[in-house]
Amino acid sequence: MALIEIRDVTKTYPPARRGAEPVHAVREVDLSVEAGEIVGIVGYSGAGKSTLVRLVNALEPATSGSIRVDGTEIVGLSERRLQQVRRGIGMIFQQFNLFTSRTVYGNVEYPLVVAGVPREERHQRIVELLTFVGLADKAHTHVEQLSGGQKQRVGIARALATRPAILLADEATSALDPETTVDVLNLLRRVNADLGVTILVITHEMDVVRSIADRVVVMEAGRVVEQGDAFGVFSRPQHPATQRFVRTLVEDVPDERTVEAIRRRHDGRLVTVSFRDESVSQSAVFAELVRRDVEFELVHGGVEQVRGRAFGHLTLELRGDPARVDEAVDAVSALVETREVA
């Protein structure tokens, strides 16, 4: 059984003013999350991804549909029972949402106090968590004295205090610089790998999803428009929204205008090779060209990594004896998807 099971879920808000239309923030969403997964939910502003997460931890009630968390149906559940469910769900936020009047220790302690954990047990758990996130030496520091990355580490420690099975990260790296983002994502991977916590990462940054997610869910206008394993979604995006996101990481096959610009600088034979299979490397492709004495130059595109697997498109200018070039293109086509550029 999935740890999170969402079936035909819709969230509709009433009109903001008389005569306006209701707002359909989430529309007929189906989604399953297995225990131990890291799932990235990506979408542009207004796509409905943050609303969907608020439905999962029952901060918002669903208008219709079914949401089961660890086997418990939470739609229509009493507030008392919802509080019990929420104890199994941690959450971290873009703006950290820490208590500025408390120390690092006090912030991590707060959910344990609410849960009624005895003082000595609280202390042991806080020391354990601050050591895990690398802030043991900051226990008695007020959070306003911390950097953004340190604040998010406190947020992660606090979210893990009651040993939740699920962690929801809502734009958790959007306020951080690139280097700090990498550190926080590495910590989230450790949370998943070492503690077995299932993580939902909500973001509009495809690079974050590429770095951490096992599976990707793409939302647009309140609907899930594409989902699948991360490499499959990145290497073969089907929906236009997904294709737009992927283009923020790697350049697509050159369009007509780009080809015209390339042709003004390069008069050799142009081919685009697409990497969608981890078993074929760039070096294997280049070796086929070198073996046949074909000169080549990269004129467009790029290749990125998803959890250690390469994907992307490279447009190459090939020069040499025409027969050798033909032979090389045939050899490369046997390895990877190859297309001629007009």
Residue pairs with C-beta under 8 A, 6 or more apart in sequence:
1 71
2 32
2 33
2 34
2 35
2 68
3 33
3 34
3 35
3 69
3 70
3 165
3 166
3 198
4 31
4 32
4 33
4 56
4 67
4 68
4 69
4 166
4 198
4 200
5 32
5 33
5 66
5 67
5 68
6 29
6 30
6 31
6 32
6 52
6 55
6 56
6 65
6 66
6 67
6 68
7 30
7 65
7 66
7 67
8 28
8 29
8 30
8 64
8 65
8 66
9 26
9 28
9 29
9 30
9 52
9 55
9 62
9 64
9 65
9 66
9 67
10 24
10 26
10 27
10 28
10 29
10 62
10 63
10 64
10 65
11 24
11 25
11 26
11 48
11 51
11 52
11 55
11 60
11 62
11 63
11 222
12 22
12 23
12 24
12 25
12 63
13 22
13 23
13 25
14 22
14 23
15 21
15 22
15 23
16 23
24 222
25 48
25 51
25 222
26 48
26 51
26 52
26 55
26 62
26 222
27 48
27 221
27 222
27 223
28 65
28 223
29 48
29 52
29 65
29 219
29 222
29 223
29 224
30 224
31 52
31 217
31 224
31 227
33 39
33 198
33 200
34 198
35 165
35 196
35 198
36 192
36 196
36 198
37 198
37 199
37 214
37 215
38 188
38 189
38 192
38 198
38 199
38 201
38 212
38 213
38 214
38 215
39 198
39 199
39 200
39 201
39 213
39 214
39 215
39 216
39 217
40 201
40 203
40 208
40 209
40 212
40 213
40 215
40 216
40 217
40 230
41 49
41 52
41 53
41 200
41 201
41 202
41 203
41 217
41 219
42 49
42 203
42 204
42 205
42 206
42 209
42 216
42 217
42 218
42 219
42 245
43 49
43 204
43 218
43 219
43 220
43 241
44 204
44 220
44 241
45 204
46 221
47 219
47 220
47 221
47 222
48 219
48 221
48 222
48 223
49 202
49 219
50 170
50 171
50 202
51 60
51 222
52 202
52 219
53 91
53 168
53 170
53 200
53 202
54 60
55 61
55 62
55 67
56 67
56 69
56 89
56 166
56 168
56 200
57 85
57 86
57 89
57 91
57 168
58 67
58 74
58 77
58 82
58 85
58 86
61 75
62 75
65 75
66 73
66 75
67 73
67 74
67 75
68 74
69 85
69 88
69 89
69 166
70 85
70 88
70 165
70 166
72 81
72 85
74 82
74 85
77 85
87 115
87 162
87 164
88 162
88 164
88 165
88 166
89 164
89 165
89 166
89 167
89 168
90 158
90 159
90 160
90 161
90 162
90 164
90 166
90 167
90 168
90 197
91 159
91 167
91 168
91 169
91 170
92 152
92 155
92 156
92 159
92 167
92 168
92 169
92 170
92 172
93 155
93 170
93 171
93 172
94 170
94 171
94 172
94 174
94 175
95 175
96 143
96 148
96 151
96 152
96 154
96 155
96 175
97 155
98 107
98 143
98 151
98 154
98 155
98 158
99 106
99 107
99 110
99 143
100 142
100 143
100 144
102 110
102 142
102 143
103 139
103 140
103 141
103 142
103 143
104 130
104 135
104 138
104 139
104 140
104 141
104 142
104 143
104 146
104 154
105 126
105 130
105 139
105 140
107 143
107 154
107 157
107 158
108 126
108 129
108 130
108 154
108 157
108 158
108 161
109 122
109 126
109 161
110 158
110 161
111 158
111 161
111 162
112 121
112 122
112 125
112 126
112 161
112 162
113 122
115 162
117 125
125 161
126 139
126 157
126 161
127 136
127 139
129 157
129 160
129 161
130 136
130 138
130 139
130 157
132 157
132 160
132 190
133 153
133 154
133 156
133 157
133 187
134 153
134 187
135 150
135 153
135 154
135 157
138 146
138 150
143 151
143 154
146 154
147 180
148 175
148 176
148 177
148 180
149 176
149 180
149 183
149 184
152 172
152 173
152 176
152 180
152 184
153 184
153 187
155 172
156 167
156 184
156 187
156 188
156 191
159 167
160 167
160 191
160 195
160 197
164 197
165 197
165 198
166 197
166 198
166 199
166 200
167 188
167 191
167 197
167 198
167 199
167 200
168 199
168 200
168 202
169 188
169 199
169 200
169 201
169 202
170 202
171 202
171 203
171 204
172 184
172 188
172 201
172 203
173 180
173 181
173 184
173 185
173 203
173 205
173 208
174 203
174 204
174 205
176 184
181 208
182 211
185 208
185 211
185 212
188 199
188 201
188 212
189 212
191 197
191 199
192 198
192 199
199 212
201 208
201 209
201 212
201 213
203 209
206 245
206 246
206 248
206 249
207 248
207 249
209 216
209 230
210 230
210 234
210 249
210 304
210 305
210 306
213 230
214 229
214 230
214 307
215 227
215 228
215 229
215 230
216 226
216 227
216 228
216 229
216 230
216 233
216 234
217 224
217 226
217 227
218 224
218 225
218 226
218 227
218 233
218 239
218 241
218 242
218 245
219 225
220 239
220 241
225 239
225 241
225 242
226 233
226 237
226 238
226 239
226 241
226 242
227 233
230 306
230 307
231 278
231 306
231 307
231 309
231 311
233 242
234 246
234 249
234 304
234 306
234 311
235 275
235 276
235 306
235 311
236 276
237 243
237 245
237 246
243 252
246 252
249 304
250 301
250 302
250 303
250 304
250 311
250 312
250 313
251 300
251 301
251 302
251 312
251 313
252 313
253 272
253 274
253 301
253 313
253 315
253 339
254 262
254 272
254 300
254 301
254 315
254 341
258 300
259 270
259 341
259 342
262 270
262 299
262 300
262 315
262 317
262 341
263 270
265 299
266 297
266 299
266 317
268 297
268 317
268 318
268 319
269 317
269 318
269 319
269 325
269 329
269 340
270 299
270 315
270 316
270 317
270 318
270 340
270 341
271 315
271 316
271 318
271 329
271 332
271 338
271 339
271 340
271 341
272 300
272 301
272 313
272 314
272 315
272 316
272 338
272 339
272 341
273 285
273 313
273 314
273 316
273 332
273 336
273 337
273 338
274 312
274 313
274 336
274 337
274 338
274 339
275 282
275 303
275 310
275 311
275 312
275 313
275 314
275 336
276 311
276 336
276 337
277 336
278 308
278 309
278 310
280 335
280 336
281 310
282 303
282 310
282 314
284 335
285 332
285 335
285 336
286 296
288 328
288 331
288 332
288 335
289 296
289 316
289 318
289 328
289 332
291 328
291 331
292 320
292 324
292 325
292 327
292 328
292 331
293 320
293 321
293 324
294 318
294 319
294 320
294 324
294 325
294 328
295 318
295 319
295 320
296 316
296 317
296 318
296 319
297 316
297 317
297 319
298 314
298 315
298 316
299 315
299 316
299 317
300 314
300 315
301 312
301 313
301 314
301 315
302 312
302 313
302 314
303 310
303 311
303 312
303 313
303 314
304 310
304 311
304 312
305 311
315 341
318 325
318 328
318 329
319 325
320 328
329 338
329 340
332 338
